[in-house]
C-alpha cells in the first residue's frame, strides 16, 4: 500500500536532482514510505528519528523556496498535496 507521488519537473531536459523542487519531491516520497512503515512498526524509534530529521530538512527547503520563488513554492505544495508553512 505504498503511495508515491509522481511529479514532472518542467524546468528543462533531464533530471535536475540538485534542484530544491526535486529534493522536496524526493523527501516527500521518502516520508510517505517511512510513514507507512511506522504504521506497522510503531516502536521503531530509529525510524521515527529519521522521519523527524527528514521533515525538518523538507521544512527548511520549503522555507528557502518560499523566500526565493513564491510561485514555484505554491505550485509545488499544491502538486504534492502538503501543507504550507505557518506564517508568524
C-alpha positions as CSV (number, residue, x, y, z in Angstrom):
1,X,0.0,0.0,0.0
2,X,2.8,2.4,-1.0
3,X,1.5,5.7,-2.2
4,X,4.1,7.5,-4.4
5,X,3.7,11.0,-5.9
6,X,4.9,11.4,-9.4
7,X,5.9,14.9,-10.4
8,X,7.1,16.1,-13.8
9,X,9.6,18.9,-13.2
10,X,9.1,21.2,-16.2
11,X,12.4,23.1,-15.7
12,X,14.4,21.7,-18.6
13,X,15.6,18.5,-20.1
14,X,16.9,15.6,-18.0
15,X,16.8,15.2,-14.2
16,X,17.8,18.1,-12.1
17,X,18.4,16.2,-8.9
18,X,20.1,19.1,-7.2
19,X,17.2,21.5,-7.5
20,X,15.2,22.4,-4.5
21,X,12.0,21.2,-6.1
22,X,13.3,17.8,-6.7
23,X,14.8,17.5,-3.2
24,X,11.4,18.4,-1.7
25,X,9.7,15.9,-4.0
26,X,12.1,13.2,-3.1
27,X,11.8,13.8,0.6
28,X,8.0,13.8,0.4
29,X,8.1,10.3,-1.2
30,X,10.5,9.1,1.5
31,X,8.3,10.5,4.2
32,X,5.2,8.7,2.7
33,X,7.2,5.4,2.6
34,X,8.5,5.8,6.1
35,X,5.1,6.7,7.5
36,X,3.6,3.5,6.1
37,X,6.4,1.6,7.7
38,X,5.8,3.2,11.1
39,X,2.1,2.3,10.9
40,X,3.2,-1.4,11.1
41,X,6.2,-0.9,13.4
42,X,5.1,1.7,15.9
43,X,8.0,1.2,18.3
44,X,10.8,1.6,15.7
45,X,12.3,4.7,17.3
46,X,15.3,4.9,15.0
47,X,12.9,5.2,12.0
48,X,10.9,7.8,13.9
49,X,14.0,9.9,14.5
50,X,14.9,9.6,10.8
51,X,11.4,10.7,9.9
52,X,11.7,13.8,12.1
53,X,15.0,14.6,10.5
54,X,13.5,14.3,7.0
55,X,10.6,16.5,7.9
56,X,12.9,19.2,9.3
57,X,15.0,19.2,6.2
58,X,11.9,19.4,4.0
59,X,10.6,22.3,6.1
60,X,13.9,24.2,5.7
61,X,13.9,23.6,2.0
62,X,10.3,24.8,1.7
63,X,11.1,27.9,3.7
64,X,14.1,28.6,1.3
65,X,11.9,28.1,-1.7
66,X,9.1,30.3,-0.3
67,X,11.6,33.2,0.2
68,X,13.2,32.9,-3.2
69,X,10.4,31.8,-5.5
70,X,6.9,32.1,-4.1
71,X,5.1,31.0,-7.3
72,X,7.1,27.8,-7.6
73,X,6.6,27.2,-3.8
74,X,2.8,27.5,-4.1
75,X,2.7,25.2,-7.3
76,X,4.9,22.6,-5.6
77,X,2.8,22.4,-2.4
78,X,-0.4,22.1,-4.4
79,X,1.0,19.3,-6.6
80,X,2.4,17.4,-3.7
81,X,-0.6,17.9,-1.5
82,X,1.3,19.1,1.6
83,X,0.5,21.9,4.0
84,X,2.2,25.2,3.6
85,X,4.4,26.8,6.2
86,X,2.9,28.6,9.1
87,X,3.2,32.4,8.8
88,X,4.1,34.2,12.0
